[in-house]
Amino acid sequence: MKARTLILKDLVDSMLEDCLSGRVEVRGEAWALPPGAARASGALWPPSSEEGGSLTPYNFLAFADRCLYELLWEHNLHNLRGGCSGGPPDAWFARWFRYREKIYKKIAARGKPGKDLMWLLSGSSADRLVLLLTHSCQLRCSYCTVAKYPADITMPVVKKACDLLLACGKDKLWLHFFGGEPLLRFGLLSRACDHLKLRAARSGKQVGLGVTTNGLALDGEKLDFLEERGVNVEVSCDGEEGEHLRGRRSLSGNSLRDHAKVIAGLDSLRKRDIQYKVIMVVTPESLGRMRRNYEYLASAGHRAVQVNYSLGSLWREKDAARFLSELAALDRSSLKRFGTGLVNSLSVRREPVALNSELSCDCDGVLYRETGLCIERDFAAMKERFRVGSVFEGELGVPTLGNTPFDNFYMLTTAYAGSKFMKLVMNNVGFGRRIAALRSRKAL
């Protein structure tokens, strides 16, 4: 194991030093991985079947990131097996934290930044931004860690956030509305869409739009708008009426009525020309009802259901194994029985989910990585811990370059090493690794 670690570290050093020094140009290169490094990288190699096993400017940074992530996983696992929560990563990991931003700055200093830097953006989430419109919500779900308090976004923040997104080097972008319940501030949502559409047209970029909603505020006016603008909709619904009563307490005091409203909203979506999916959260407590709740949604005619394991929950081995078994069974039967696709089996569902957080903009314009959102219950502490700036300060666009699985894992490790949360971090990341492995074996 020690020899493998040294080989992979040398390989990462070589590739990323080439970038920092300017020895890697933008396009045209391809490298053969040295035999020793190929053996050491194991399942990490090749980077993708589409590349035929070659390292190119469009995949080698993603490969380097995977090596960094695997090395950090082994580092943390070694600490936990030693009976401790461990300390922060050593200087070698710290050196390569936010390595893409460091490479970008070196290139910019040589006067060569531009559209030909797509290879630098590959494998990162530089093209996505999550915009929190409000912290108000009609529900208090047991597993939700987003703070609920009177706060709404303002148009100056919306405009700055749109500028941030458009400053990314990519031509195809994505803005996702979140909350709280974003449809409670539908006027702000519609104005944000109009503003972004105008700005994107001027810059020659395409911007996709998405919204995550609890479905309670869906009505004809909003459905018309979502359909007309091509907004992709995610509706959070955990299944049967009883499941709503257990985990999704309604502030109205009438959870039965609110569940019926969610189901009616989903039925209206089903009849529209709107791309949507149902997000169903499973906790260790609801695991025994997982299949029944899924089949309840699938039998209602919803063609895309995503099953989320609750992050921030400590999953025991037997519960994790059962979840994986149920997920595999649903994948085998869902499409045939109901015509419903299990989103978890698609490549768009990246695992581990805990390492795929995106840049988020809160109502006050503060930008943060949502990396710790489901690990820590103190939203204010999480937001400050993972803060990367504000839409009102700094150079727009550059902060988005550092959002890769390794960067997010490094942030979690440095934030929680030595604390009670580190076991939870590794538990949730490990759960995602098992699902990714299951999918790679075509069981999903």
C-alpha positions as CSV (number, residue, x, y, z in Angstrom):
1,M,0.0,0.0,0.0
2,K,2.8,2.4,0.8
3,A,4.5,1.8,-2.5
4,R,1.2,2.4,-4.3
5,T,0.7,5.6,-2.4
6,L,4.2,6.9,-3.4
7,I,3.7,6.0,-7.0
8,L,0.3,7.8,-7.2
9,K,1.7,10.9,-5.4
10,D,4.6,11.1,-7.9
11,L,2.1,10.7,-10.7
12,V,-0.1,13.5,-9.5
13,D,2.9,15.7,-8.8
14,S,4.2,15.2,-12.3
15,M,0.9,15.9,-14.1
16,L,0.0,19.0,-12.1
17,E,3.5,20.4,-12.1
18,D,3.4,20.2,-15.9
19,C,0.3,22.4,-15.7
20,L,1.7,24.9,-13.3
21,S,5.0,25.2,-15.3
22,G,3.2,25.7,-18.6
23,R,4.6,22.4,-20.1
24,V,1.0,21.3,-20.9
25,E,-0.6,23.2,-23.8
26,V,-4.3,23.4,-24.4
27,R,-5.0,20.6,-26.8
28,G,-3.4,17.9,-28.9
29,E,-1.4,16.0,-26.2
30,A,-1.9,12.4,-25.2
31,W,0.1,10.5,-22.7
32,A,0.6,6.8,-22.0
33,L,0.5,6.1,-18.4
34,P,3.8,4.5,-17.2
35,P,3.4,0.8,-16.4
36,G,4.1,1.1,-12.7
37,A,1.6,4.0,-12.4
38,A,-1.0,2.1,-14.4
39,R,-0.7,-0.9,-12.0
40,A,-0.8,1.4,-8.9
41,S,-3.9,3.3,-10.1
42,G,-5.9,0.1,-10.5
43,A,-9.6,0.9,-11.0
44,L,-8.7,4.5,-11.5
45,W,-7.4,3.7,-14.9
46,P,-8.3,4.2,-17.7
47,P,-10.0,7.6,-17.1
48,S,-12.8,6.7,-19.4
49,S,-13.6,4.2,-22.1
50,E,-14.4,6.9,-24.6
51,E,-10.8,8.1,-24.4
52,G,-9.5,4.6,-25.3
53,G,-7.3,4.6,-22.2
54,S,-5.3,7.7,-23.1
55,L,-4.7,10.7,-20.9
56,T,-5.6,13.8,-22.8
57,P,-6.1,17.5,-21.8
58,Y,-9.8,16.8,-21.5
59,N,-9.6,14.0,-19.0
60,F,-6.3,14.0,-17.2
61,L,-7.3,16.6,-14.6
62,A,-10.3,14.4,-13.7
63,F,-7.9,11.5,-13.4
64,A,-5.6,13.5,-11.2
65,D,-8.6,14.5,-9.1
66,R,-9.6,10.9,-8.7
67,C,-6.1,9.9,-7.5
68,L,-6.1,12.8,-5.0
69,Y,-9.5,11.7,-3.7
70,E,-8.5,8.1,-3.4
71,L,-5.3,9.0,-1.6
72,L,-7.2,11.2,0.9
73,W,-9.8,8.4,1.4
74,E,-6.9,6.0,2.4
75,H,-5.4,8.7,4.6
76,N,-8.6,9.2,6.5
77,L,-9.5,5.5,6.6
78,H,-6.1,4.7,8.2
79,N,-6.7,7.3,10.9
80,L,-10.1,5.9,11.7
81,R,-8.9,2.3,11.8
82,G,-6.3,3.5,14.3
83,G,-9.1,4.4,16.6
84,C,-8.8,8.2,16.2
85,S,-10.5,10.9,14.2
86,G,-7.1,12.0,12.9
87,G,-5.7,15.3,12.2
88,P,-5.9,17.5,9.1
89,P,-4.4,16.3,5.9
90,D,-0.6,16.8,5.6
91,A,1.2,19.4,3.5
92,W,1.1,17.3,0.4
93,F,-2.7,17.3,0.2
94,A,-2.8,21.0,1.2
95,R,-0.5,21.8,-1.7
96,W,-3.0,20.5,-4.3
97,F,-6.1,21.9,-2.7
98,R,-7.9,24.0,-5.3
99,Y,-5.3,23.1,-7.8
100,R,-7.4,24.2,-10.8
101,E,-7.6,27.7,-9.5
102,K,-3.8,27.7,-9.0
103,I,-3.3,26.5,-12.6
104,Y,-5.7,29.1,-13.8
105,K,-3.8,31.9,-12.1
106,K,-0.5,30.7,-13.5
107,I,-1.9,30.6,-17.0
108,A,-3.5,34.1,-16.5
109,A,-0.1,35.4,-15.4
110,R,1.4,34.3,-18.6
111,G,-1.4,36.1,-20.5
112,K,-3.0,33.0,-22.0
113,P,-6.5,32.6,-20.4
114,G,-9.4,32.2,-22.7
115,K,-12.0,29.9,-24.2
116,D,-9.3,27.3,-24.9
117,L,-9.2,26.5,-21.2
118,M,-12.1,24.0,-21.5
119,W,-9.7,21.3,-20.4
120,L,-9.2,23.1,-17.1
121,L,-12.9,23.2,-16.5
122,S,-13.6,19.5,-17.4
123,G,-14.6,17.3,-14.5
124,S,-15.6,20.3,-12.3
125,S,-18.9,22.0,-11.6
126,A,-17.8,25.4,-12.7
127,D,-20.9,25.7,-14.9
128,R,-23.5,25.4,-12.1
129,L,-24.8,27.7,-9.4
130,V,-27.5,27.1,-6.7
131,L,-29.5,30.2,-5.8
132,L,-31.4,30.3,-2.5
133,L,-34.4,32.5,-3.0
134,T,-35.7,32.3,0.6
135,H,-35.4,30.5,3.9
136,S,-39.1,30.4,4.3
137,C,-40.8,27.0,4.0
138,Q,-44.2,25.5,4.8
139,L,-42.6,22.2,6.0
140,R,-40.2,21.2,8.7
141,C,-38.7,17.9,7.4
142,S,-36.8,15.9,10.0
143,Y,-33.7,15.4,7.8
144,C,-33.5,19.0,6.3
145,T,-30.6,21.1,7.6
146,V,-31.2,24.3,5.8
147,A,-32.1,27.0,8.4
148,K,-35.6,28.4,8.3
149,Y,-35.9,32.1,9.2
150,P,-37.3,35.3,7.6
151,A,-34.8,35.9,4.7
152,D,-35.4,36.6,1.0
153,I,-33.0,37.3,-1.8
154,T,-33.0,40.7,-3.5
155,M,-32.6,41.5,-7.2
156,P,-29.2,43.1,-6.7
157,V,-28.0,39.8,-5.3
158,V,-29.7,37.9,-8.2
159,K,-28.1,40.1,-10.8
160,K,-24.6,39.7,-9.3
161,A,-25.1,35.9,-9.0
162,C,-26.1,35.7,-12.7
163,D,-23.0,37.7,-13.5
164,L,-20.9,35.2,-11.5
165,L,-22.4,32.3,-13.5
166,L,-22.0,33.9,-16.9
167,A,-18.3,34.7,-16.1
168,C,-17.6,30.9,-16.2
169,G,-15.6,29.9,-19.3
170,K,-18.2,27.3,-20.4
171,D,-21.0,28.1,-22.9
172,K,-23.6,25.8,-21.4
173,L,-24.6,26.8,-17.9
174,W,-27.1,25.8,-15.2
175,L,-28.9,27.9,-12.6
176,H,-30.9,26.1,-9.9
177,F,-33.4,27.7,-7.6
178,F,-33.5,26.4,-4.0
179,G,-34.6,27.4,-0.6
180,G,-36.5,27.1,1.8
181,E,-39.3,26.8,-0.7
182,P,-38.4,28.8,-3.8
183,L,-41.9,28.9,-5.2
184,L,-43.0,31.0,-2.2
185,R,-41.0,33.8,-3.9
186,F,-42.2,33.1,-7.4
187,G,-42.0,36.8,-8.4
188,L,-38.3,36.8,-7.7
189,L,-37.9,33.5,-9.5
190,S,-39.6,34.8,-12.7
191,R,-37.6,38.0,-12.6
192,A,-34.4,36.1,-12.2
193,C,-35.2,33.9,-15.2
194,D,-36.0,37.0,-17.3
195,H,-32.8,38.7,-16.3
196,L,-30.6,35.7,-16.9
197,K,-32.2,35.0,-20.3
198,L,-31.4,38.5,-21.4
199,R,-27.8,38.5,-20.2
200,A,-27.2,35.0,-21.5
201,A,-28.4,36.0,-25.0
202,R,-26.1,39.0,-25.0
203,S,-23.1,36.8,-24.1
204,G,-24.0,34.0,-26.5
205,K,-24.4,31.4,-23.8
206,Q,-27.1,28.8,-23.1
207,V,-28.5,28.5,-19.6
208,G,-30.6,25.7,-18.3
209,L,-32.9,26.3,-15.4
210,G,-34.0,24.1,-12.5
211,V,-36.0,24.3,-9.3
212,T,-36.3,22.1,-6.3
213,T,-39.8,22.4,-4.6
214,N,-41.9,20.7,-2.0
215,G,-44.8,21.0,-4.5
216,L,-47.2,22.7,-2.1
217,A,-47.2,26.0,-4.0
218,L,-47.6,24.5,-7.5
219,D,-50.6,26.0,-9.3
220,G,-51.7,26.8,-12.8
221,E,-49.9,30.1,-13.1
222,K,-46.6,28.6,-12.0
223,L,-47.0,25.5,-14.1
224,D,-47.6,27.6,-17.1
225,F,-44.4,29.6,-16.5
226,L,-42.3,26.5,-15.8
227,E,-43.6,24.8,-19.0
228,E,-43.1,28.0,-21.1
229,R,-39.5,28.5,-19.9
230,G,-38.5,24.9,-20.0
231,V,-37.6,24.8,-16.3
232,N,-36.6,21.4,-15.0
233,V,-38.5,20.6,-11.8
234,E,-37.6,18.4,-8.8
235,V,-40.4,17.7,-6.4
236,S,-39.6,16.4,-3.0
237,C,-42.0,13.7,-2.0
238,D,-41.1,10.7,0.2
239,G,-44.0,8.5,-0.8
240,E,-47.3,7.5,0.9
241,E,-49.3,9.7,3.2
242,G,-48.0,8.0,6.2
243,E,-44.4,8.8,5.3
244,H,-45.3,12.5,5.0
245,L,-46.9,12.4,8.4
246,R,-43.8,10.8,9.9
247,G,-41.0,13.0,8.5
248,R,-42.5,16.1,6.9
249,R,-44.3,18.2,9.5
250,S,-46.5,20.9,8.0
251,L,-46.6,24.4,9.7
252,S,-50.2,24.6,8.6
253,G,-51.0,21.9,11.2
254,N,-52.8,19.9,8.5
255,S,-50.2,17.5,7.1
256,L,-52.9,15.2,5.6
257,R,-54.1,18.1,3.4
258,D,-50.6,19.1,2.5
259,H,-49.7,15.6,1.3
260,A,-52.8,15.6,-0.9
261,K,-51.7,19.0,-2.3
262,V,-48.3,17.6,-3.2
263,I,-49.8,14.6,-4.9
264,A,-52.2,16.8,-6.8
265,G,-49.3,19.0,-7.9
266,L,-47.3,16.0,-9.1
267,D,-50.3,14.8,-11.1
268,S,-50.6,18.2,-12.7
269,L,-46.9,18.1,-13.6
270,R,-47.4,14.6,-15.1
271,K,-49.9,16.0,-17.6
272,R,-47.7,18.9,-18.7
273,D,-44.8,19.1,-21.1
274,I,-42.4,19.7,-18.2
275,Q,-39.3,17.7,-17.5
276,Y,-39.5,16.7,-13.8
277,K,-38.5,14.0,-11.3
278,V,-39.6,13.0,-7.9
279,I,-37.0,13.1,-5.1
280,M,-37.7,10.5,-2.5
281,V,-35.5,10.6,0.7
282,V,-34.9,7.4,2.7
283,T,-33.7,7.5,6.2
284,P,-32.5,4.5,8.3
285,E,-35.9,4.8,10.1
286,S,-37.9,4.6,6.8
287,L,-35.7,2.0,5.1
288,G,-38.3,-0.8,5.7
289,R,-40.9,1.2,3.8
290,M,-38.5,2.2,0.9
291,R,-39.9,-0.2,-1.7
292,R,-43.5,0.5,-0.9
293,N,-43.0,4.3,-1.1
294,Y,-41.2,4.0,-4.4
295,E,-43.9,1.8,-5.9
296,Y,-46.5,4.3,-4.7
297,L,-44.8,7.0,-6.7
298,A,-44.0,4.9,-9.7
299,S,-47.5,3.5,-9.9
300,A,-48.9,7.0,-10.1
301,G,-47.2,7.4,-13.5
302,H,-44.2,9.4,-12.6
303,R,-41.5,8.5,-15.0
304,A,-38.4,9.5,-13.1
305,V,-37.8,8.9,-9.4
306,Q,-34.5,9.6,-7.6
307,V,-34.0,7.8,-4.3
308,N,-31.8,9.8,-1.9
309,Y,-30.2,8.2,1.2
310,S,-30.3,10.8,3.9
311,L,-27.0,12.5,4.3
312,G,-26.1,13.4,7.9
313,S,-27.4,10.0,9.1
314,L,-25.0,7.4,10.4
315,W,-25.8,4.3,8.3
316,R,-25.1,1.0,10.1
317,E,-23.6,-1.7,7.9
318,K,-26.8,-3.8,7.9
319,D,-28.9,-0.8,6.9
320,A,-26.5,0.3,4.2
321,A,-26.5,-3.3,2.8
322,R,-30.3,-3.4,2.8
323,F,-30.6,0.0,1.0
324,L,-28.2,-1.2,-1.7
325,S,-30.2,-4.4,-2.1
326,E,-33.5,-2.6,-2.3
327,L,-32.0,-0.1,-4.8
328,A,-30.7,-2.9,-7.0
329,A,-34.1,-4.6,-6.9
330,L,-35.9,-1.4,-7.9
331,D,-33.5,-0.9,-10.8
332,R,-34.2,-4.3,-12.1
333,S,-38.0,-4.1,-12.0
334,S,-39.0,-0.4,-12.1
335,L,-38.8,0.3,-15.8
336,K,-40.5,-3.0,-16.8
337,R,-43.2,-2.9,-14.2
338,F,-44.1,0.8,-14.1
339,G,-42.2,2.5,-17.0
340,T,-40.4,4.5,-14.4
341,G,-36.7,5.2,-14.6
342,L,-34.6,5.0,-11.5
343,V,-32.4,8.2,-11.7
344,N,-29.8,6.6,-9.4
345,S,-28.8,4.3,-12.2
346,L,-27.9,7.2,-14.6
347,S,-24.5,8.8,-14.8
348,V,-26.1,12.2,-14.0
349,R,-26.5,10.9,-10.4
350,R,-22.9,11.3,-9.2
351,E,-21.6,9.4,-6.2
352,P,-20.6,9.9,-3.5
353,V,-23.2,12.7,-3.2
354,A,-21.4,14.2,-0.2
355,L,-18.5,15.2,-2.5
356,N,-20.6,16.7,-5.3
357,S,-21.7,19.8,-3.7
358,E,-22.0,22.9,-5.8
359,L,-21.4,26.6,-5.3
360,S,-24.4,28.1,-3.6
361,C,-25.5,31.7,-3.2
362,D,-27.4,32.6,-0.1
363,C,-30.0,35.3,0.2
364,D,-27.4,37.8,1.5
365,G,-25.1,37.1,-1.5
366,V,-22.6,35.0,0.5
367,L,-21.1,32.2,-1.7
368,Y,-20.4,28.9,0.0
369,R,-19.8,25.3,-0.9
370,E,-22.8,23.2,0.3
371,T,-20.2,20.5,1.2
372,G,-21.1,20.4,4.9
373,L,-24.8,21.2,4.6
374,C,-26.0,17.7,5.4
375,I,-23.3,16.9,7.9
376,E,-23.6,19.8,10.3
377,R,-26.9,20.9,11.8
378,D,-25.7,24.4,12.6
379,F,-26.4,26.2,9.3
380,A,-24.7,29.4,10.2
381,A,-21.5,27.6,11.3
382,M,-21.6,25.5,8.1
383,K,-22.0,28.5,5.9
384,E,-19.1,30.3,7.5
385,R,-16.9,27.2,7.5
386,F,-17.4,26.7,3.8
387,R,-17.6,30.3,2.7
388,V,-15.7,31.2,-0.5
389,G,-16.7,34.8,-0.8
390,S,-19.6,37.1,-1.8
391,V,-21.1,38.1,-5.1
392,F,-20.2,41.7,-4.1
393,E,-16.5,41.0,-3.8
394,G,-13.5,39.6,-5.7
395,E,-13.1,38.5,-9.2
396,L,-16.2,36.8,-10.6
397,G,-15.8,33.3,-12.1
398,V,-12.5,32.2,-10.6
399,P,-13.9,30.8,-7.3
400,T,-16.0,28.3,-9.3
401,L,-12.9,26.5,-10.6
402,G,-12.2,24.7,-7.3
403,N,-15.3,22.5,-7.0
404,T,-14.2,18.9,-7.6
405,P,-14.7,15.8,-5.4
406,F,-11.2,16.1,-4.0
407,D,-11.6,19.7,-3.1
408,N,-14.9,19.0,-1.4
409,F,-13.4,16.0,0.5
410,Y,-10.4,18.1,1.5
411,M,-12.7,20.8,2.9
412,L,-14.7,18.2,4.9
413,T,-11.5,16.6,6.2
414,T,-9.9,19.8,7.3
415,A,-13.2,21.1,8.8
416,Y,-14.0,18.0,10.9
417,A,-10.7,16.0,11.4
418,G,-10.5,15.3,15.1
419,S,-14.2,15.9,15.7
420,K,-17.2,13.8,16.2
421,F,-18.3,14.6,12.7
422,M,-15.4,12.9,11.0
423,K,-16.9,9.4,11.4
424,L,-20.1,10.7,9.9
425,V,-18.2,12.2,6.9
426,M,-16.5,8.9,6.2
427,N,-19.7,6.9,6.7
428,N,-21.6,9.0,4.2
429,V,-18.7,9.1,1.7
430,G,-18.2,5.4,2.1
431,F,-21.9,4.8,1.4
432,G,-21.7,6.7,-1.8
433,R,-18.6,4.8,-2.8
434,R,-20.5,1.5,-2.4
435,I,-23.3,2.7,-4.6
436,A,-20.8,3.9,-7.3
437,A,-19.2,0.5,-7.2
438,L,-22.5,-1.2,-7.5
439,R,-23.4,0.9,-10.5
440,S,-20.0,0.2,-12.2
441,R,-20.8,-3.5,-12.0
442,K,-24.0,-2.8,-14.0
443,A,-26.1,-3.8,-11.0
444,L,-27.7,-0.3,-11.3
